[in-house]
Amino acid sequence: MSENAKIEAKRVFIGAGCNRVVNNVSWGASGLVSFGAQNAVAIFCPKTAQILTTLPGHKASVNCTHWLPSSKFAFKAKNLDRHYLLSGDSDGIIILWELSTLNNNWRHVLQLPLSHKKGVTCITAYMVSETDAMFASASSDGVVNVWDVSFPSLSTEECKVLCLESICADSKAIVTLSLAELPQNPGRFALAFGGLDNKIKLYCGERTGKFTSVCELKGHTDWIRSLDFSLLLNSTEESANSIMLVSSSQDKVIRIWKLVLVGDVGSWRREITLASYIEGPVFVSGTFTYQISVESVLIGHEDWVYSVEWQPPVIDSIDGQLINHQPLSILSASMDKTMMIWRPEKKTGVWVNVVCVGELSHCALGFYGGHWSPNGLSILAHGYGGSFHLWRNVSSSKESENWQMQKVPSGHFAAVTDITWARTGEYLLSVSHDQTTRVFSSWKNNEGNEVEDEHWHELARPQVHGHDINCVAMVQGKGNHRFVSGAEEKVVRVFEAPLSFLKTLNHTGTGGEGSFPEDLQGGVQVLGANMSALGLSQKPIYLHSSSEPLERNGGGEGLETFETVPEAAPAELKEPPIEDQLAFHTLWPESHKLYGHGNELFSLCSDHKGNLVASSCKAQSASMAEIWLWEVGTWKAVGRLQSHSLTVTHLEFSYDDTLLLSVSRDRHFSVFSIQRTDNGEVCHKLMAKVEAHKRIIWACSWNPFGHQFATSSRDKTVKIWSIENNTRIKQVLALPQFGSSVTAVAWTGLDRKEKSGCVAVGMESGLIELWNIKIRETEEGTTATADLALRLEPFMCHVSAVNRLAWRPIEKYESNQSLLRLTSCGDDNCVRVFDFKF
């Protein structure tokens, strides 16, 4: 390989959950969906259920995203070659992004010049034309900013953004906004706010700003959560003089208000009577007078209604002409785990709930928002568990509707702390502070087996726990798939794959039989696992157990009113599972608990033959910082290794399993020799302890071809060490200082003859670099050279600290490796997979 050979990097997969905030999701006229995943803005394609990219730029959690144009204005965006996206974060910063639809390239256009002093809660927009829009942003300190944005018609020009006005609307947070053009009054706009004082405030202004308060709408008895104006598109005279506003609240009620043009200012006089209070407030804008009254009150949800949205305009043929018109159809999403579509009955005009979809399971606490696709044939909800839920109307006739659940992307909704490959690399296992362990794998399409058809999905959720999970290790060796995980508790837990997972793996097309052939699966008697009431232990469901639910004791009838945990129904999956199946029916049974540590677990690793597992916990003293060795199978503790005085942050066995390397918060690394006596007992001896860095050492990794290893630290350095003559350790190389703390490192082999390898380096800034390392062993000693092979561009990297890097295992390192696969996980809730062509 030449020194400067070009390495090609390809993004294979991104898994991420949605931030748990209202207004976080937006479905654009481009057909793509945007959402905040920690500090990143993630973009996914509903057709393929794949996250396409993440946009780096925010330094705080992303609260809201909004497309320009959104699905509401898709009818004005037929042939746009550039779409725009706004994103706001909890620091008050709003960023404008541009998507070029010709080459799917994203770029950071600008950060809005005037940022909010508190977090952004909501962004709404009105497309005046294809190249002009007004938008408003609200903040949790009650300030609303109104902006004008004009998009360039030529690619050489830039966007122009102007702040028209800053309205101090309330002393408390404003959580929802909607903008609309007033009927028969071009250039004049209505802006509705909702917040914590149960009233809807209505402001009117011009295209240049100058918004003034005109009235308040009272009726809701709790916080206003969502507002949406309908569009002025209908052709009849009555509808040309009115627009509708729909509002939802934590009082579980949805209200529809009608804003009607009642006449000119001079010609219309109002008599103050009892009836006028019922009819609603009147206000003047320009030369016209308008009145707002309650059109309908919709009651059907059993919990807070977080979002309401009018169906986007559809094209209808009237008298042979194609006309866009606003359907009378509203989508609502609620914390009661349902989404409903409301429409007026044809005969009576009474608004009724015509469609109800939702999670009937116990996994989702509820929905934070619901959105229409641009064509109105799909609806998307995002839930408490960072999950998406998509339904599509697959009915061919206009009279009947048939809403079916569709595949969506999924992932962790908190920092992903550790990640590991299956023994032969057929799937990934990740753990997170969202208290789950997840399996991700590629799922080949049936049409063909080309690489292009490789789509990744979450395959199972083996562990749903009651504590944040810090570390995981796949048990190597033969036999069934097993892993150990450690959480914010003192127990190491061992899990074994159930039969339902093994059968599902055969359908993924990843060659899942490689590490555990089907003829050996007969010994697996466990079909799946049930969640315990406290969410700590997972009990096995056996293959031949009765499927009848347990009879309740007569005295236990009163308990039925509580939400009991339902029985899991594990099954062989022929296609990627949806959220409902993942949350309950894909658990793995827990086979052992390993007691010994005195504090919360921090690091785990398995040796390559599958004989030993090493573990460490959080520690402030030498006695707590012991590394425990466990024998696989008997799961007995067979060693307690003492060396460090503070938390051991990472452990790794050398590829020949004779040495165990540990790095620690105490800035030292230790190398232990691990031997077995003739009668099978494990002997261990501290070979060396070296103060290697000036700050905490975060990670370490062995060279697959020898006794060299890399360590990485908060002091922004990566050092390469070699063990000489099995006795002495010397530093052979230090890579040039990096831009931020180096939190992850992983070494893989490229060519055994040349003793060349590649070290992946992950940083606290989220960036990832690849370095080529060549080792030369001579009589004088070992030397090493390194050169930068690739610096991944920020759009491909994490936006927060990289927590772990892992190369996909390679069966034999004999010849020159040309295609390598790397996975990474980070604080930005993301799991990523990359392919590198050397």
N, C-alpha and C positions, 0 to 999 in steps of 0.2 A: 504494500500500500504506500503510495507516495505521501510525502510529508504533508502536503496541502490538498490531499484528495478531498473533493467536495462531498459532504455528507448530506443526503436528502432527508428531511424530517417530514413526517406526515402525521397529522392528528387523526387518531383512530376512534377515540371515544372520550366523552366527558359525561360524568354522572354527577348531578347536583340536585339538591332539593330547593324549594322556593322559600324565601324568607317569610316568617309568619307574621305578615302585616297586611292590612287592608290596602287596596289601591296599588299593590305591588306588580300586578300582571296587566299586560296590554296586548290585544290582538290587532295587528296592523293590517292596513290595506294590502301590504306586501304578501299577506298570507302567513307571516311568521309571528311567533309569540315571544314577547320579552318579559323577563322577570328578574328580580334581584336575588342573587345568591351570595350572602354575606356582602363583601364590598364590590363584587363583580356584577355586571349586567349580563345575564345569560340570554341567548337567543335560541329558540328551538323551532323545529319544523314539525307541525302536527301530522303531516303526511307520512313522514318516516319515523316519527317518535324519537328523533335524535337531537341532542343539543349540538348546534352547529359551531358556536364559538362563545367566548366570554370576553367582555370589553373591560380592560383595566383603566382606572382613572380615579375612581372614588377612594377616599381614605377612611370612609366610615360606611356603616351598613346602608345598603340601598333600600329606601322605603317605597319609592314609587317610580313607575316607568310609564311613558305615554308616547305612542306612535304619532307621527305627523306624515300622512293622514292615518287615522285609526280606522278600524273596520266600519265605523259609522259613516266615514266619508270615502269609502272605497269607490263609490259611484263617480267621484270627482278625480279618481286616480287611475284611470285606465292604462295610460301608456307612460307612466313615469319611469325614468331610468335611474332616479335617485329617490330614496325614501329617507326620512329623518326620524330620530328617536330622542326623546328627552328622558333623563333619569335624575332623580333627586335623592339625596342621602340624609342621614340623621344629623349631619353637621350643617345642613342648610345649603349645601352646594348643589347646583343643577348643571348638568353637562348635556350638550347637544352633539349627537352622533349622526354620521351619514353612512347609508348603505348604498353602494352602487350595485344595481341589480344585474348589470351586464357581466361583472366578474365576481360578484358576491364579496366585494372588498369593503371592509369597515374602516372608517377613520374618525378620530376625535376632532370635531370641528372647533368647538370652543366651550369654555366654561362661562356661564352667564355672569356678566360683570357685577351685578348686585346680588349677593347671596343673602339668604335668610339668616337671621341670628339664631334661630332654633331649627330643629329638624323639619324637612319638607314632608307634608302629610298627603298632598294631593296635587295632581296636575290635570288640567282639562284644556281642550283646544277646540277652536272653531276654524275650519278651512274656508276662508273667504273666496279664494280661487286656488288653482293648482299651484301657484307660486307664492301665495300670501296666506298667512294664518295669524289669528290672535290666540294667545294662550294665557292662562292664569295659573299661578302656583300659590298654594297656601302653606302656612307654617303653624307649628304648635304654639307659637306665641300670639296667634290671632291676626297676623299680618297677611294680606293677600297682595301679590304683585301681578300686574297685568302687563303683558308683553306683546309686541308686534314682531313678527319674523317674516322676512321675505327670502325666498329661496332663489338661487341663481338660475337663469335660463341657460347660461353657457357654463361649461365645466371649468372654465378658467376663473370665473367669478366666485366670490365668497358669500356666505349667508350674512344677512344683516339682521341683527337683533336689537330691539330698542325697548327700554322699559317705559311704558306709557304712564304708569301710575302705581303708587304703593298705597294700599288702603289699610288703615288700622281698623279692622272690622270688629274686633272683640278683644277682651283681655285674656280670654281662654282660647284653646286651640280651635282652629277651623279644620274639620276633617274631610269635608267633601265640597266640591264645586261643580257648577255646570254653566256653560256659556251658550247663548242662542241669539239669533238675529230676530228682532221684533217684527211681527206681521205688518206688511204693507209699508215698512219704514226702513228702507235699505240704509245701511251705514249706522244704524242704532242697535245697540246690543243690550241684552239682559244678562246679568250675572247673578246666579243664586248661590248662597253659602249655607252650609249647615255645620253645626258644632255642638257644644255641650250644653247649650241653654234651651234645647228643645224647640227653638224657633227657626224657621227658614227665613233668611234675610235676602231681600231682592234689591239689587242695585241696577241702575240703567246708565248707559254712557254711550260715547261715540266711538268711531273707529280710531280716534286719536286719544282715547282715554276719557277723562272728565266723568268718572263714575260717581253717581250720588245715590244715597239710600232712598228708595221709594216706598217700600212697605215691608211688613213682616207677616209671615204666614204662621198662624198658630193652630195646633191640633194634635201634634205628636206629644207624648207625655214622657219621652226619654230622649237621649242623645240622637241627633240626626246622623245617620251613617252613610247615606248615599243619595245623590240627586242626579237626574238626567233629563234634559230637555229633548223633546221630539224635534224632528226637522220639518221645515215648511216646504213640503213638496207636493201636497195633494192638490188635485186639480179642481175640486168642487169649490164653490164660492165660500161656503161656510168654513171649510178647513183652511182656505187661504187667509182667513182673518183670525185664525187662532193657532196656538201651539200648546202642547201639553207638557207638564212637568211632573215627573214621578219621583216620589221621595220614600225612603225607608228609614226605619228607626229601631232602636233597641226596645221599643215598646211592642215589637213583633208585628207591627201593622205597616202596610204599604198604602200611601195616599196618592191619588192622581188629581192634579190641579189643572184647571183649564185657564189659559191666559187668552182673553178675547179682546179684539179691537172693537170698542163700542161707539166710536165716533170722533169727529174733530173736537178740538178743545173748545171752540166757540159755540158749536151747535149742541153739545151734550151737557145737560144739567142733571145733577143727581138730587133726588129728594131723600132726606134722612128719615127713613122709616125703619120699623123692626125688620122688614124684609131685606133692607139693604145690608144689615149685619150678616144675614144668612148668605147673601149673594157674594160677599167677600169684598176685599179692599179694591180701591180704584186708584190709578196713578196716571201721570201725564209724562209722555216722553216726546220731545219735539212738538209737533202740531197735533198729535193724536192722544186719545184717552184710552186706557186699557183697564180691564177688570179681571181679577183672578178669583175663581171660585173652586170649591171642591167638586170634582167630577165623580170620584168613586173612592171608596175605602175597601182595601182588599185584606181580608183576614183569612189566614190559612196556615201560616208558619207558627211553630210552637216555641221558637226561640228568636234571639236577635236577628234581624234581617240586615246583613252586612252590605249587600249590593243589589241595585236594580238597574236595568239597562234596556233601552228600547231596541227592538230588532233593527238592524241596519236596513236602509232603503233597498227595495227590490225593483226590478224592471217589469212593468206590466204593459200589455198591449191594449190600448184604449182607442177604438175607432181606427185601427190599423196603424196607430202611432205608438212607438215605444216610449214609455214615460216612466221616470223614477218615481216611486211613491213610498211613503212612510207606512209600513204595516202597523196596525194597532196590536202590538204584541210585545209583552214585557217579560224579561227574564229576571228572576229574583233568586238570590242565594242566601242561605241562612245557617246559623250555628246549629240548627236542628238536623244537620246532615242531609238536607234536601235542597234541590233546585227546582223551581216551578216556572212554567210558562203560563202567563195570564193573557186571555183575549176576551173581547166582548162577544156575547152571543149574537148570532145574526138577527134573530127575531126581536129579542127584548133589549139588546144593547147592554145587558148587565155583564160586568166583568167577572169571568170565572177562571178557575185554574184548570187548564186543559191538559197539561203534562206535568208529571212529578217524577223526577229521577233523583237517585241519591244512594248514599252508603247506608245500607241497613245493618252494617257491622258495628262492632264496638271499637274499631281501630281509630276512626277519624273523630275528633272532638266536634268537628263541624266545618262549614265552608266559610272562607274569608272573602270570597268574591266569585262572581260568575260572569262569563263573557260570551258574546256571539261571535261566530266566524263571519267574515265579510259576506258570504252568500246566505247566511241564516240557517244553514243545514247542520251546523255543529255547535255544541255548547261546551264550554270548558269551565271547570271549577278548580280552585286551589284550596287546600285544606290545612288543618292544624298541624298535621304531621309533615309539612313541607311537600305534600303530594299533590299531583294533578289528577283530575278525573275528567275524561272526555267522552261525550256521547255524540253519535251522529244519527241523523234521521235517515234510515236506509229504505224507507217506504217509497215505492215508485209512484203511488197515486197521491193526488193533492188532498183527497178527503181524509185518508187515514195517516197516522204517524206511527213510526216504529223506531224508537231511540235506542241504539245499541252502544254498549261501552266499547271504546277504542283503546289501542295501545298508546301510552304516553311515556316520556322520559321520567326517570326517578333518580333519587339519590339521597344522600344524608342532608339533614337540615341544621347540622352543627359541625364544628371542626372535625375533620377526619384525622384520627391520631395515628393509625398504623394500617399497613396494607401488606398482603403477601400473596404469592401465586400458589395455585395448586401444584402438586408434585411434578406433573408433566406440563404445567402451564395452560391447562384447558379452561381454567376460570380464575377469577380474582376474589380475594376475601378482604373486606375492609371493615374497620371498626371506628366508632365515632363517639363523640360526647352527646350525640342524640340517643345514646343508649341502645343502639342496634348494631348487629353484625350483618353485613350484606354480601351476597355473591353476585358478581357481574360476569357475564360471559357473552361471547358473540353468538348470534343465532343466524345460521345460514338460511337464506331464502330458498324455497324449493325450486325456483325457476332455474337457477344455475349455481355453480360453486365458484364463480370468479371472486377474486378478492373484493371487487367493488360491491358485492352483495353482502358484505359482512356488516351487519348491524348489531350493536351491543344492547343488551337489556339486563335489568336486574332479574336474576333467576330464582333467588330464594333469599329469605331473611332468617338465617339459622338461629339467631339469638335476639330476642327482644327483652331488654333487661330493665332493672330498676335503678341501676347506677351507670354513670358515665364510663365508657369502656376506653382504656388507655393503650392496650397492646394485644397483639394476636400472633400466633405462630402456627403454621401448618405442620403437623407431625409427618416426618418423612418416612421412607421405607415402604414395605409392602402392606397389603391388606386394605381395609376400608379407609375412606377419607376421614381424617380426624383433625381437629384443631384445638388449641388451648387458647383461652382468652383471659385477660386480667383487667379488672375494672377498679373503680374507687371503693374497693373492699379488700379484705385480706386473703381472699380465697382465689386460687386458680381453678378455673372450670374447664373440664374436658368434654368435647362434643364429638359425636360420631354421626356420619351421614346416614339418614334413613333410606329405606328402599324407594320411597317416592322420589327422592332427589336423584338417586342413581339411575332410575328409569328415565327421568326427565333429561338427565345429562346426555343420554343416548340420542335424544332428538335435536340437540343443539348443533350437531354437525361439526363439533370441534374435535372429534376423535376422542370423545370422553372415556372410551373404554381403556385407553392406553394404560392408566395406572391401576385399574381395578377391573379385570375382565369379567364379563357377564357370568361365566360359569362359576366364578367364586362368590357371586352375590347371593347364592342360595343360603349361605349362612346368616345373612342379615334378616333377623326376625322382626325388626322394628320398622313400622310403616311411616311413622312421623312422630310428632310430639305435641303435647298440650301445654298451654301457658298456665302457670300457677296464679293464684289470686293476687299475690303480691308482686308478680312479675320478676321473681328471682330464679327459681328452679324450673326446668322444663321436663315434664314427665313423659316417658315414652308411650306411644300407642302401638300395641303389638299387632302383628299381622293377623292372628287368628282370634283376637278378642271380639266380643260381641259388639255389634254396631248400634244396639239399642241404647238410648240414653238411660242414665241411671235413674231408678225409681227414687223419688224423694220421700223422706220419712213424713209421716202424717203431721208431725209437729213442726216441720220445716216450712210450712206453707207461707208463713209471714215473710220468709226470706226472699220469696220470689219477686217482691216489689223492687229489690235492689237489682242493679245491672250485674248479672252473673256473667262470668267469662264463658263464652260458648265453647262447645266441643269442637276441636279442630277436625277437618275432614281432608287429610292429606291425600293427594292423588297424583298420578303420572300426568305431567303437562305436555301437551303436544304443540303448544305455542307459548310465547312469553306470557307470564302471569300479569294480571292487573293488581292494583293496590290492595283490593279486598282479599285476594288469595295470598299475596305476599305477607300481609300483616298477621295472618292467623294460621294458614295451612301449609307453610313451608318451613316451620321450625324444625331444628334438629334436637334430638334428645340429649340431655346432659348425662354423661356416663360416670364421671367422677368429679369429686371436689378435692383439691389439694390444700391442706391446711399447714401453716408453718410460719408464714410471714407475719410480722407485727404491725405492718402499715399497708397502705393502699398499693396495689401492684403498679409497676411502672414499665418493666421490659420483660420480654419473653423471647426465647429462640429454641429451635430444635436442631439436633445434629443431623448430618446428611444420611446416616444409615437408619435413622429412626429409632435409636436406642435411648437417647437422653433428651430431656427438656431442661433448660436453665431458666431461672426466673429471678427478678429483683424487685424491690419495693422502694417507696419513698423513704428517705433516711436522713436523719440529722446526726447520727452517731455510727461508730464502727460496727456495733453489734446489730443495728438495724440494716446496715448496708451489705449484709451477707448475701452472697449469691447461692441459691438453692439448686441442687441438681435432683431431678426426678427420673426414675426409671420408667420408660414407656412400657405399658402392659400391666405391671404390678402397681405402678404409680406410687411407689414408695420413695421417700426422700433418701438419696444415696450419697449426698455430700452437701456440706455447707462451707462455701469458699470465702475466706476472710482476706480482705486487702484494703478496700476503700473505706473512707470515713463519711462520705455523703452519698446521695442517691446515685445508683448505677443507671445511666441513661440509655445504654445500648449494649447488647451482647451479641456475639457471633462466633460460631465454631469454624475452625479452618476446614478447608475442603477435604482433608484426610482425617478429620475428626480427632486429631491428636492434641489440638490446642484450642483453648477457649479464650477469646479476647473480650475484655470488658472496658468500657470508658465511663467516666463519672463526672459528677458535678464538682468533685474535689480536684479537677484539672489533671488527674493522672489516668493512665491506662494500665491495665494489668494483663499479663498473659499467664494462663494456667496450663500445665500439661495434664492431659486426661488420659490415663492408661487403665487397662483391665488386667487383673491378675489371672492366673490360670483357672482359678475357681469362679471367675466371672465377677469378682468384686471390682468396684470402681475406685481407682486411686487418683488423687489429684494433688498437685503441688504447685505453689506459686513460683513461676519461673522468673518473672521480672515485674517490677512496678516502676513506671517512669512518669515524671512530671513533664507532660508533653506540650501543654499550651498555657497561655496566660489567663484564659477565661475557661468557663465550663466547656467540656467536650460533649458535643451533641450526638455524634454518630461515628461508626467505624465500619470498615468493610475489608474482607480478605481478597487477595489476588487468587483467582481459581487455579493458577499454574504454579504457586509456590508459597513460601512462608513470608510474604510481604503483605502489608496491610496499610490502609489509609485511615486517618482520623480527621475529623472536622470540628470546628470550635466556634464559639461566639467571638473569638479574637479575629474572625474573618479569614482564617487560614485553613488550608488542607495540607497535611504532611504525610509523606510516604515513609514507612519504616520497614526495616528488614531484620529478620532473625538470622544471625550469623552463627554457623556451627551448632545450632540448637541451644546456644547458651547466651550469647550476647545480642542485645538489640541496638541497632544504630539507625539514625535518621538518614535516609538516602536522598530525600528531595522535599522541598517545600514549594508548593505552587504559588504564583504571585498572589498578593493579597486581593481578596474579593471586595465587592462594594458593600456587602452587609454580612451579618452573622451567617455562617454556613451551618444549616440545621440538618442536612441529610447528605449522605454520600453512598454510592453503590458502584462496585467494581465488577466488570465482566471481562471475559477473555475474548480476544480476537483471533490470535494465531499462536498455537502452543510452541511451534518451532522457534518463532521469533520472540517468544515470551512477551508478546504485545497485548495490551488490553485497553479498555476504555473505562474511565471513571466519570460517572454522572455526579454533578454537584448541584445541590438544591439550597437556595438561600432564604433568609427571613423575608426578603423583598418579594419572594414568589418566583424569582427567575431561576432558570435551569441552564447549566452549561455542560458540555461534554469535553473531556480532555483525553487525548491519546497518551498512554504511558508505555514506555519500553523499559524492561528490566534487563540488565546485563550482569551476569554472575561471572566473576573472574577469581583468580587465586588471591588477588589483593582484597577482594570483597565485592559487595554488590553495589552497582550504581544504577541510576534511573534517569531517564529523560522524559520530558512531557511537553506537549504542545496543544494549544487550544484547537479542538476539532470543530466545535459548533457552539454558538451562543443562540439559544432559542429566542425568537422574537417575542416581545411581551404579550401580544395577542394570543400566543399559544401557551403561555405559562400561567402559573397561579397568580392571584393578586394579593395573597397573604402568604405567611410562612409555609414553606414546603416541610412537611413533617416526616415523610419517608419516601425513599426511592427504591424500586426493586426491579431488577432485570428479569425477564422471563427465563426460567431455567432452560438450559440447553443440554440435550442428552449427551452428546460427545463434542468436546471442544477441539476435535482433531484438525479439521481443515480451516481455511480462512473463513470466518463468519462474515456474510455479506448483509443479512437482514437481521436486525436485533429489535426486540420490543421492550419498551420500558414503561413501567407504571409509576404514578406519583400520587400522593395525597397531601392535602394541606388544610390550613385554617380557613380557607375560603369555601369550605363544605364540598369541595370538588375531588372527584377521583378522575384521573386522566390516564389515557394510554397513548403512547407514541410509537411509531415505527421509524427506524433509522436505517437507511440504505448506505452501507459503507463502500 
